[in-house]
Amino acid sequence: MSDPPGNGDLMLGRSDAATIARRYRLGPLTALTGPTATGMQGAVWRLSTTEGDFAVKVPVRRQDEHEMRASAAFADAAIAAGVFAPAAVRTIEGDLLTDLAEGRPALEPTQVRVYDWVDLDEADPGIDPGAVGQLLGVLHRVGEPTTAPVDPWYTEIVGERAWAELARAALDGAAPFAVDLAAATASVSDLEKVVRPPSGLRICHRDLWGDNVRTTAGGRVCVIDWDNAGPADPAGELAMVLTEFATDGVGSVDAGRARRLLDGYLAAGGPARLHAPADFSMVLCVLGHILELHVRAWLRGEHLARSVAGVAEFLDRRVTARTIDELLAVGAAAS
């Protein structure tokens, strides 16, 4: 996976906004603001019309309409079951995606998607864990069982050889994180030995990090960025959400937050249970790939500050054997 492009590659102009408003039947355009947010998945703009405000997402990589319809159907089912999320807006033809390629520079991202606008607070992994657990329980109830293949991003490890090569390249390149990375890679690759293939697959969100689970000014918990929804083991997603919302800034488990999250999950009818270190396979794979992405981006000389920050966040909050043991203990007590 390549690093995201710069903001300049994800720009929209007023003529683009007018085209979007017309194709999605949003009413006459009044303003275009942004990008209001940028990240590894793309950039978001605020489009205002006489009918209201809308979020326009410019994805970094081209998306498939069929795949996006499947993820949108999952989001629609979750919304119907009580999860708060921005509703997707469809074009006049009923499509989620539209292409602005005509008249735009070659090689720039040209697809857009439109959602209802929701004012969100800043990302905060310290939000109410019970509310997070409850929404996850609902998501796992509405996600349909599936036998579809799982993206390797969620199932394959980086591997001992690749970690050693990355650490050596970082040292050779005098990366500011090189010493810390070299000290961590042995334990990271050793922990990857617990990774096992997923089972009991259901359609899951698969991207429930703090950036995508936000509160609103009214105190509601809102889930955004459903584009990565797809097959996953619900136990793996539960473990991933626990590591995000029930550990502190240095990776230590907050047993009280973990218990409240699990209580909310169970109360909402969440079907998954945590029994063994292998239940943490998904989070180990995903975090490993994210770290690898940031290291390789730095080695290529791309987005240096973002890459250094990404590596530092991983090393500060990485999942360890102790993290897994403590979360499993809380899970056993809650079951």
Order of alpha helices (4+ residues) and beta strands (2+ residues): alpha-beta-beta-beta-alpha-beta-beta-beta-alpha-alpha-alpha-beta-beta-beta-beta-alpha-alpha-alpha-alpha-alpha
